[in-house]
Amino acid sequence: MFATLDLDIRPGSGIGMFELGTSLWAVIDMLRGLQHLFPQVEVKFDPDNSATTPVILHLRPHLDLLFSGYHQRLHTICVRKLREPHPPVTLRYKDTVVSSSAEPLVRVHVSRTFGPTYPGDELKYPGIWFSFDDDGVNEGFKGGITHLEQRTQEVKRIFVGQKSVDGEERDALDEVLQCPIMRGDISNAVIKIHDGVHFNFYSSPLLLHVRIGETTAQDLTIDLGPPSRVHHKEDERMTIHSPNLQPSEDDGSTDYFYNYFHHGVDFLISGQTHVVRKIIVHSNVPGSPLFQRYKRCPWQLEGKPEDDEDGTSSHFHCSYPDSSERDPDSPPRKHFYDKFEMISHFLSPRDPPPSMLLDRTDEYDNITLPSSTTRLYGYDGVILEVNEASQVVTVMLF
């Protein structure tokens, strides 16, 4: 016996427990605790451009959640197979049942509940629209259809998205407009090599500057709150590559990480001085070994104005929704969505440095991924972790 999936519809805002603007990381994290309601979840994405293209979560059999490509925010919710009984789904609007497995939703009921709207094959209202097509099978108006048949057309899919601005219809590839659910999340993180990271937040004037060698663990707790996890550093395999062959008191053996999974950032803190030694930001690229462990941190790698050589500013012509014409005197930047080759040339006009292979599944038994191997490229003050699709999945600043 299946429990009924009872969802309230909020045009322009969300459906049930799903709120438009919520991050992909937060939704999947929530779904882990709702396996009794959603036992089957599929993640669909373009493997060649997974850092920049939309992601779809398919929650069998009723829900499709579309997330924007750049900020990975819940853009559109689709409810389908309204009559499917496994499990049955009940939809409510303002405490009134509008659809259930026993009572199908038809055109005339939509009009009675939501009022008049413009004519068309779909009934569209601000923040919600109703389709009579069943997964692409057109069941709209047919030649010779009677008025009674039009009134009793059964709704097959319901879409909820943000309300249009100035009457312009929202495109499925647009980024999500800023909304209350984003409050307190990182809007962008500007990485400055040999210095630190500037964090900006939605709906907040706070500009947090975390500096390597200066910011303390106490500072992080005050500004960012307590970390999701404190992890004591145990993996010392990279020390074999260190030019310092002599042991020292500050050899890292007592260092620890502050993991902020919900911000997509790690801080390595000295066990001796309790000052930040390294900062790691994560891109949360679907298909990569670290996908969904961290929320996407929308980072930007800043250079010096005099370093803006030929080809380094081409990304400012990208269709990224937050981009605008750059002040020619401002420092050039590369972003999480730029390919590795472009970022590498930005950091050093020469050929990329030799890389090291990293397989993050080595520490786990019986875990396989289509592309589990990444490469580590070291530059002055920064290390890039790159997947097989030339997408930078982490930036390590030291």
JOPEDA-V871150 format. One record per residue. N is the residue number from 1. RES is the residue in one letter. SS is DSSP state (H for helix, E for strand, C for the rest). PSI is psi in whole degrees, 0 to 359 (999 if undefined). Layout:
# JOPEDA-V871150
N/RES/SS/PSI, N/RES/SS/PSI
This chain:
# JOPEDA-V871150
1/M/C/127, 2/F/C/139, 3/A/C/143, 4/T/C/135, 5/L/E/105, 6/D/E/113, 7/L/E/137, 8/D/E/142, 9/I/E/129, 10/R/E/93, 11/P/C/131, 12/G/C/357, 13/S/C/311, 14/G/E/186, 15/I/E/127, 16/G/C/230, 17/M/C/1, 18/F/E/121, 19/E/E/129, 20/L/C/140, 21/G/C/348, 22/T/C/146, 23/S/E/153, 24/L/H/317, 25/W/H/315, 26/A/H/323, 27/V/H/313, 28/I/H/321, 29/D/H/321, 30/M/H/320, 31/L/H/334, 32/R/C/330, 33/G/C/5, 34/L/C/33, 35/Q/C/338, 36/H/C/335, 37/L/C/324, 38/F/C/77, 39/P/C/339, 40/Q/C/117, 41/V/E/125, 42/E/E/136, 43/V/E/119, 44/K/E/132, 45/F/C/167, 46/D/C/110, 47/P/C/336, 48/D/C/338, 49/N/C/44, 50/S/C/347, 51/A/C/343, 52/T/C/353, 53/T/C/157, 54/P/C/155, 55/V/E/138, 56/I/E/129, 57/L/E/120, 58/H/E/113, 59/L/E/99, 60/R/C/139, 61/P/C/0, 62/H/C/333, 63/L/E/138, 64/D/E/127, 65/L/E/119, 66/L/E/126, 67/F/E/142, 68/S/C/154, 69/G/C/326, 70/Y/C/310, 71/H/C/357, 72/Q/C/52, 73/R/E/144, 74/L/E/115, 75/H/E/312, 76/T/E/141, 77/I/E/130, 78/C/E/128, 79/V/E/128, 80/R/E/176, 81/K/C/56, 82/L/C/337, 83/R/C/358, 84/E/C/124, 85/P/C/2, 86/H/C/81, 87/P/C/163, 88/P/C/147, 89/V/E/134, 90/T/E/130, 91/L/E/135, 92/R/E/148, 93/Y/E/116, 94/K/C/50, 95/D/C/10, 96/T/E/130, 97/V/E/122, 98/V/E/341, 99/S/E/141, 100/S/C/171, 101/S/C/336, 102/A/C/330, 103/E/C/99, 104/P/C/151, 105/L/C/125, 106/V/E/168, 107/R/H/314, 108/V/H/328, 109/H/H/325, 110/V/H/313, 111/S/H/321, 112/R/H/325, 113/T/H/316, 114/F/H/350, 115/G/C/185, 116/P/C/155, 117/T/C/178, 118/Y/C/147, 119/P/C/157, 120/G/C/176, 121/D/C/340, 122/E/C/151, 123/L/E/111, 124/K/E/131, 125/Y/E/164, 126/P/C/116, 127/G/C/0, 128/I/E/144, 129/W/E/154, 130/F/E/129, 131/S/E/143, 132/F/C/9, 133/D/C/138, 134/D/E/95, 135/D/C/49, 136/G/C/352, 137/V/E/112, 138/N/C/117, 139/E/C/32, 140/G/C/207, 141/F/C/134, 142/K/C/156, 143/G/C/132, 144/G/C/6, 145/I/C/138, 146/T/C/165, 147/H/H/321, 148/L/H/319, 149/E/H/324, 150/Q/H/315, 151/R/H/327, 152/T/C/12, 153/Q/C/133, 154/E/E/132, 155/V/C/129, 156/K/C/330, 157/R/E/145, 158/I/E/131, 159/F/E/135, 160/V/E/126, 161/G/E/177, 162/Q/C/151, 163/K/C/146, 164/S/C/156, 165/V/E/129, 166/D/C/30, 167/G/C/0, 168/E/E/130, 169/E/C/138, 170/R/C/135, 171/D/C/149, 172/A/C/339, 173/L/C/359, 174/D/C/157, 175/E/C/157, 176/V/C/136, 177/L/C/149, 178/Q/C/135, 179/C/C/167, 180/P/H/329, 181/I/H/340, 182/M/H/349, 183/R/C/129, 184/G/C/350, 185/D/C/156, 186/I/E/123, 187/S/E/325, 188/N/E/156, 189/A/E/115, 190/V/E/115, 191/I/E/126, 192/K/E/113, 193/I/C/142, 194/H/C/14, 195/D/C/288, 196/G/E/210, 197/V/E/134, 198/H/E/121, 199/F/E/129, 200/N/E/150, 201/F/E/148, 202/Y/C/141, 203/S/C/34, 204/S/C/136, 205/P/C/356, 206/L/C/128, 207/L/E/110, 208/L/E/121, 209/H/E/108, 210/V/E/117, 211/R/E/134, 212/I/C/132, 213/G/C/357, 214/E/C/312, 215/T/C/135, 216/T/E/167, 217/A/H/323, 218/Q/H/321, 219/D/H/316, 220/L/H/317, 221/T/H/322, 222/I/H/317, 223/D/H/323, 224/L/H/352, 225/G/C/175, 226/P/C/145, 227/P/C/160, 228/S/C/325, 229/R/E/145, 230/V/E/119, 231/H/E/120, 232/H/E/130, 233/K/C/123, 234/E/C/334, 235/D/C/107, 236/E/C/18, 237/R/H/330, 238/M/H/344, 239/T/H/342, 240/I/H/337, 241/H/H/358, 242/S/C/138, 243/P/C/342, 244/N/C/104, 245/L/C/353, 246/Q/C/133, 247/P/C/149, 248/S/C/169, 249/E/C/323, 250/D/C/60, 251/D/C/5, 252/G/C/358, 253/S/C/338, 254/T/C/8, 255/D/C/158, 256/Y/E/157, 257/F/E/141, 258/Y/E/111, 259/N/E/119, 260/Y/E/81, 261/F/C/322, 262/H/C/352, 263/H/C/350, 264/G/C/32, 265/V/E/142, 266/D/E/147, 267/F/E/125, 268/L/E/125, 269/I/E/136, 270/S/C/131, 271/G/C/345, 272/Q/C/312, 273/T/C/346, 274/H/C/34, 275/V/E/147, 276/V/E/128, 277/R/E/323, 278/K/E/153, 279/I/E/131, 280/I/E/125, 281/V/E/147, 282/H/E/141, 283/S/C/348, 284/N/C/57, 285/V/C/122, 286/P/C/137, 287/G/C/346, 288/S/C/160, 289/P/C/330, 290/L/C/9, 291/F/E/131, 292/Q/C/355, 293/R/C/327, 294/Y/E/148, 295/K/C/152, 296/R/C/127, 297/C/C/112, 298/P/C/82, 299/W/E/156, 300/Q/E/134, 301/L/E/115, 302/E/E/139, 303/G/C/190, 304/K/C/149, 305/P/H/321, 306/E/H/350, 307/D/H/4, 308/D/C/78, 309/E/C/181, 310/D/C/123, 311/G/C/347, 312/T/C/344, 313/S/C/10, 314/S/H/335, 315/H/H/347, 316/F/H/353, 317/H/H/7, 318/C/C/157, 319/S/C/18, 320/Y/C/131, 321/P/C/337, 322/D/C/358, 323/S/C/150, 324/S/C/174, 325/E/C/128, 326/R/C/141, 327/D/C/125, 328/P/C/341, 329/D/C/355, 330/S/C/155, 331/P/C/141, 332/P/C/156, 333/R/E/151, 334/K/E/153, 335/H/E/168, 336/F/C/336, 337/Y/C/354, 338/D/C/147, 339/K/E/156, 340/F/H/318, 341/E/H/321, 342/M/H/318, 343/I/H/321, 344/S/H/316, 345/H/H/327, 346/F/H/320, 347/L/H/326, 348/S/C/119, 349/P/C/344, 350/R/C/178, 351/D/C/153, 352/P/C/148, 353/P/C/164, 354/P/C/146, 355/S/E/158, 356/M/E/142, 357/L/E/139, 358/L/E/123, 359/D/E/106, 360/R/C/353, 361/T/C/358, 362/D/C/329, 363/E/C/358, 364/Y/C/141, 365/D/C/147, 366/N/C/28, 367/I/C/125, 368/T/C/144, 369/L/C/150, 370/P/C/325, 371/S/C/81, 372/S/C/347, 373/T/E/133, 374/T/E/170, 375/R/E/143, 376/L/E/125, 377/Y/E/123, 378/G/E/132, 379/Y/E/179, 380/D/C/104, 381/G/C/358, 382/V/E/146, 383/I/E/134, 384/L/E/133, 385/E/E/124, 386/V/E/137, 387/N/C/183, 388/E/C/342, 389/A/C/15, 390/S/C/32, 391/Q/E/134, 392/V/E/115, 393/V/E/334, 394/T/E/151, 395/V/E/125, 396/M/E/116, 397/L/E/130, 398/F/C/999
